[in-house]
Amino acid sequence: MISVGVDIAKDPRNTALCELRWTESEAIVERVELGVTDDRIIERTNASLVTALDAPFGWPTAMVQAVSRWVPGGEWSRPSDTAFRLRATDEVTRQVVRDTLSRRTSGAREPINPLSVSSDKIAMAAWRVCGILGALGSNCTVVTAALGAELTGQRHVIEAYPAAALALWTIERTDYKNTNAAGARRREAMLAAILLQMKRRVRWSGADEATCTATDHALDAFVCALVARAAALGKVHPVPAEHHGAARTEGWIALPLPDALASL
């Protein structure tokens, strides 16, 4: 099977894509690409079983309702700051990571605080993702409330959050987005830690491994491709029943199980 991960940014120049082909014994890195356009994302998504996109698939329900009803001079519905800023999945992601790490004595401890898609620059990435999902149409199933079950059949698209996945896998990620030499060394150490958990069953093509240490965009795309594989196997946290409705309208982050890397 093929899994694809995409680190989405507003600008295609800062967007990266990683494609993995999985055999019975190893993961083969088919490509790591930088400067990825919407058309390229759509093309590779249509060629894979599961694609994980690192950007929100929707907005908080309270924010959407408040903004859609507002006209100047009208009555503002006054949603709470939290309800306006954060989706249900953002709050659950933070709680799952905190609870998981609290049960461990070592590993990544930096807290996870998903960015607000309604009041932060990530909204621009979400707009781009919505256009991509719209273009994919019925060719792909957008998986939200059904996360946690093994994915079979047609192509699927899921939402990923690399920082949360790395934290759940206890990969130390402090300052890995820095563009200096220290940031490159951190990414190299992170990649080594990931491969160690995967028992080094990864085969690289050309300079793809070096690309993943050269830029955080490529490394995040690689992590997204791993999360896509975990989702395909059902090795992600299921969506709590009480949040199924929110997941369908706001999107839902696929959170891999802590031991998923060893069994992908």
Buried (B, 14 or more C-beta within 10 A) or exposed (E): BBBBBBBBBBEBEBBBBBBBBBEEEBBBBBBBBBEBEBEBBBEBBEEBBBBBBBBBBBBBBBBBEBBEEEEEEEEEEEBEEEBBBBBBBBEBBBEBBEEBBEEEEEBBEBEBEBBBBBBBEBBBBBEBBBEBBEBBEEEBBBBBBBBBEEBEEEBBBBBBBBBBBBBBBBBBBEBBBBEEEEBBBBBBBBBEBBBEBBEEBBBBEEEBBEBBBBBBBBBBBBBBBBBBBBBBBBBBBEBBEEBBEBBBBBBBBBBBBBEBBEEB
